[in-house]
Amino acid sequence: MEWITRLMEALGSPGAGLAVALENVFPPVPSEVILPLAGFTAGQGKISLIAAILWTTAGSVVGALVLYGLGSWLGLKRMRRIADKLPFVTVSDVDKADEWFDKHGTKAVFVGRMVPVVRSLISIPAGVSGMPIAKFTLYTAAGSLVWNTALILAGYALGENYELVDRYLGWVSTAVLAALTIAVVWFVVSRVKARRS
C-alpha cells in the first residue's frame, strides 16, 4: 500500500496509472485499493481528479493490452495443441469457447473490466480469439472508464474512509474466486464421470 502512495507522490496521476497497469498484469494489489486511494489523494488536492481518472483508465488499457498480446501470441492453433495434451480438456472445448467469444466477446470485455479477477483474465481469450485490437481497446477503455470513475469518486467522497471501498468490494472478489473454483471443480468432475461411463 505504501508503494502506491509513494508512486503517486512521486509521479502524481501518472503514478496511479502505472500502479493500475501493473495491477492488471500482476494483481497482488487490486484496483479496489488503488483507485479509492487515488480518489482520496485527489480529494486532498495532491493530484487532479480528472487526471486520475484518465491516467488510471490509460493504465488499465495498457495492462490489458499486455495480456491481450499474450493471448494473441498463444493463438487458437497453439491453444488447440495445448488442449489436446491436457487431461480434462478437448480441442472441441477450445472451439466452443472461441465460438462463444465471437458472439459475446464485446460484452464480455466491457463487463469483464468491472468484475474483480475477470478484469485481468478476460484480455487473454480476447487475444486468443483474434478480436480486432481496435475493438478490444475501445471496449476495454469504456469498461475501465466506468469502473475507475466509480471507485475514484467513491474514494474522493469518502475521504479518509476510502478503505471502506475495498472492504465492501472484497466480498465480491471472494465470491468471483469461489464461483470460478466451483466451475473448474464441476468441469473436472463431470469429465471424470463421463470417462468412467
Secondary structure as UniProt FT lines:
FT   HELIX           2..11
FT   HELIX           13..25
FT   HELIX           31..43
FT   TURN            44..45
FT   HELIX           49..85
FT   HELIX           91..112
FT   TURN            113..114
FT   TURN            116..117
FT   HELIX           118..121
FT   HELIX           123..128
FT   TURN            129..130
FT   HELIX           133..158
FT   HELIX           159..161
FT   HELIX           163..196
//
